[in-house]
Amino acid sequence: MGYTEAQKEATARYNKKAYDKICLVVKKGKRQVISDFAKAHGKSMNGFINEAIDKAMEEEK
């Protein structure tokens, strides 16, 4: 059974309400390097970037 249009719309509404988006620009090819690194460490690219941000901010405290 597929993902229905109603489910897609409900997910989009939830994501808009629950999350902020940040557009990140990197040089050509770097996206794949980041993705491969994250995957090698058992993380999604989004999870890896969020963890790196959290770590940098925690070190600043």
C-alpha positions in Angstrom: 0.0 0.0 0.0 1.4 3.4 -1.0 1.6 6.7 0.7 -1.7 8.5 0.1 -2.1 12.2 -0.8 -3.8 12.8 2.5 -0.9 11.3 4.4 1.6 13.4 2.4 -0.5 16.5 3.2 -0.7 15.7 6.9 3.0 15.0 7.1 3.8 18.3 5.3 1.5 20.2 7.7 3.1 18.6 10.7 6.6 19.3 9.5 5.8 22.9 8.8 4.5 23.3 12.3 7.2 21.3 14.1 10.4 22.1 12.3 12.4 25.0 11.0 14.4 24.6 7.8 17.9 25.9 7.0 19.3 25.9 3.5 23.0 24.9 3.5 25.1 25.6 0.5 28.4 23.6 -0.1 30.8 23.3 -3.0 30.0 20.7 -5.7 30.9 17.2 -4.5 31.0 18.1 -0.8 27.4 17.0 -0.3 28.3 13.5 -1.2 31.4 13.5 1.1 29.3 14.7 4.0 26.6 12.1 3.2 29.2 9.3 3.0 30.9 10.3 6.2 27.5 10.4 8.1 26.5 7.0 6.7 29.8 5.5 7.7 29.1 6.7 11.3 25.5 5.3 11.2 23.8 8.7 10.9 21.7 10.5 8.4 23.2 13.6 6.9 20.7 15.7 8.7 21.4 13.9 12.0 25.1 14.4 11.5 24.8 18.1 10.8 22.5 18.7 13.8 24.9 16.8 16.1 27.9 18.8 14.8 26.0 22.0 15.5 24.9 20.9 19.0 28.5 19.8 19.8 30.0 23.2 18.7 27.4 25.1 20.7 27.9 22.9 23.8 31.7 23.5 23.6 31.1 27.2 23.6 29.3 27.1 26.9 
